[in-house]
Amino acid sequence: MNVLLSNPERVFWLGLMAAVGWAAQSFSAPASLASAPPEDGGKRPVLVELFTSEGCSSCPPADALLARLDSTQPIAGAQVIVLSEHVTYWNQLGWRDPFSSEAMTERQRRYGEQFGLSDVYTPQAVVDGAAELVGSDEHGLAKAIARAASAPKQQLTLADVQSYGGAVHFLVRGAASSNTLLMAALAEDSVQSSVARGENEGRTLRHVAVVRALQQMGKGVDDGRPLALKLPQSNQTGPMRLIVFLTSRDNGHVLAVSEQAIAR
């Protein structure tokens, strides 16, 4: 697998070609998708991860699309749970993304291997760990979310979520399985920054659900076992989100996901 740290131009053009035409201000799911809820009539949670960077001029339309998905929840039958994961390989090109993390870069590289991609790129969306596409592809993302929402999911719930002592403490309840991994993420609800250099110079960029901590909590779900995730060092004082999700150790697909807001 080639590494894009030495090939940022290809990242730019991949994102640019797909981003053209996707800067609309409202998310309009195709009618055929908006009218097709799961057979049980409920809303199924679907995890959408966006790999992005403030150094990438093709990323703001994808960031805006993720925010609209989060706020409007336009896909019938789906509860869209979003994560914005900022990578580091654009940082060398004039602007250091203040929300970027090597952990997010490594997570994207693992997805690249899982999907058999020759390169990673931004903006990239990953839906339930099972499908990947350009993050500004509105129609494609709507289809992928609707498809994910039509499949059964395991139950996963959060309980006793409390923030104290520099960490978020919680319990997770759900089906136990030794062939799964339980992941937990802390994400800042909403952030913005004024970009002083690079491809987005002069722009004020806004993001939702920006991941500041992501950690594997163990194999499967151990009901009743207290868990904790350390709060990140941050100048932000607003609310955060705790997102937990269960993934298959065989293929990385998301089998269950839940979230809860955390006041700070």
N, C-alpha and C positions, 0 to 999 in steps of 0.2 A: 504493500500500500504506500503510495507516495504521500509525503507530508507537505502540507500547504505552507508551512513556515517559509519554504523557499520558493513558493509559487503563488503569491498573493494576487497576481494579475488574473489568474484563472478564477479565483474566488470571486473577484469583483465582477467579471463578465458573466459568470453563471448567475449570480444574483441579479445583475442589472437586466439581463434579457428577460428573466422571469418577473421582475418587479414592474416592468412597463405595463401600465393599464390597471394596476391593483391598488391605486392610492385613493380609491373612493372612500367617502367619509362614513358610510354605513355598510354593515355586513348584510348582504341579501342572500340568504340560503335559497337554492333552487326549490321551487314549490314541491317537486316530487320528494325532496329530502325533508322539507319542513313538515310534511304531512304523513311521515312514516315513523311513528314512535315504536318502541319495542312492543312485542306481542303482549307482555304483561301490563302495559299501560303506564308503567312507571318511568322515572328518569334514571338512566344509568350513568354513573360517573365515567368520564373519559379524560385521560391525562394527555395534555398537549404541551410538549416541551419545545421551546424556541431557542435555538442556538444563534446568538446575535452578537453584534459589537457596535459600539459608538464610533469606531473608526471606519465602518463600512457604509458607504453612501446608499447601498441597496437595502440596508436594514430598517430604516425608519418606517417604510410602508408595512413591513412585517410586524414591527413593534406596535404600530397603530391597529393592525388587524387583530393581533393577540388581545389588545385592550378592548376592542369591540366585542370579540368573542366572550371575554370575561364579563363585560358589563351588560350585554344584551342577551346572552344565552340563546342564540337564534335557531339552534338545531333541535327540532322536536324529539323528545325522548332522551336527550343527552344533557347531563350536567357537566359542562366543560370546566375542568380544573386545569389551570394554566401555570406554567413555570417559565420564567425568562432566564436563560442560562448564558451568561456573557463570557465569551472565549478570549484568549490572550493573544492569538497570533496576528491580530491587527495592530497591536500596541506599538510595534516597531515602525509604523508608517506615519508618525506625526502626532498621534493622540493616544494617550494611555487611558483606556476605558476604566473609570474608577470602580466599576462593578464587576470587572473581569476577574477570573479565577483560573488557575492552572487545573484545578479539579474539574471545572466545566469543560476545559479543552480536552482533558483526558477522557471525560465521559463521552464527548462527541467522537473522539477517535475510536473508542470501543464500539459505538454505534456504527461508525464507518466500516469496521471490520465485520460486525454482525450483518450489515446489509450488503456486504461485498462491494463497497464503493472504492474506486481508485483514489479518490480524494475526499476530504471533508470540505465544507463550504458554508458560507453564511449568505442570507438567512436560511436556516434549515429547520423545518418542523418535524418532530417525531410524535406520532399519535399512538398512544398505548404501547409504546415500544415495539410496535408491529409494522408500522408504515412510516416512510419518510418521504418528504417532498419539499420543494422550495417554500419557505415560510410566508411568502407574499402571494401564493397561489390560492386565492379566495375560494374558487369553485372546487379545486382539488382538495382543499382542507375541509370544506363542508362535506364532501363525499366521504372522506376518510373518517371524519367524526361520526357521521351517520352510520357508516358501516360498523365502527367500533361499538356504537350504542346499541346496535341490533344483536350483539352477542352477549350471552349471559356473563355475569361477573360474580365473584365471590363476595360475601359480606365482609366489610371491614369498618369498624367504628372507633372513634376516639373518645376517651373518657378522662375525667379528672385533669384536664389541661390547665396547668398553672405556670406562671412565670415568676421565678424568684431565685435569688442566689446566683444570678448570672446565667441561668439556664431555663429552658422550658421543660417541665416535667409532665408526663402523660402516661396513659395506659392505652393499649391497642387491643381490641377484641375482634376475633374472627377465627376462621378455620385454620387449624395448625397443619403444616405440611413441611416435611424435611427437604422437599425439593423446590422450595421457594426462598426468596430473600426478601426481608422487610427493610425498606428504605424510608428515611425521614428527611424532610427538607424544611428549613426555615427560609421564608421569602418575605422581603419588604413589600408591603402592599402596593405602594406607589412612590416612585422616585423620579427625579429629573436632574439634569445637569446642563450647563451651558458649555458647549464644545468650542474650545479656543483654537484648535489646530486640526489638521487632517482633512479628510474628505467631507466632513460635516461641519467644518469651521463656520462659526457664527450662528449655528442653530441651537435651539433649546430642545433637548430630547427628553421624552417622558416614557417611562416603562412601568409595567405592572408585574407584581409577583416575582421580583428579582431575587434569585436564589443567593443567599449569603452563607448558608451551611447546608451540606448534604452528607448524610452518613448512613452506612449500612448498620442496622440495629440488630441483626442476627438472622438465623435461618428460621423461616416461618414465623408464626405468631404464637407467643407464649402468653395466653390470657392471664391477666393479673400481675404480670411482672412489671414493676415500675421502670420506666424508660426516661432518659433525659438527653436533651440536645443543647449544647452550649450556645448561648446567644453570641452573635458576632459583634466585634467591635465596629461601631458605626456612629456617624454623626446624625443619622436619621432618628427621629423620636416618634414617628407615627406608628400605626398598627402594623403587625406582621401576620403572616399566615403559617400555620403548621400543616404540612401535607405529608401523609404517609401512604405508601403504596407497596404492594406485594408483587414481586416479579418472578417469573419462571426461571429456574437456573438452567433450563435446557435451551430456551430461545430468547430470553429477555423480555418476553411479552408481559404487559401489565395485567394481572389477574384481578386486582382489587385496588381501589384508591379512595381516600377520604381526606377532607380538609376541615380546618377550623380556624377562625380568626382569633388573633391574640392582641389584646389591648396592651399598650406600653405606657 
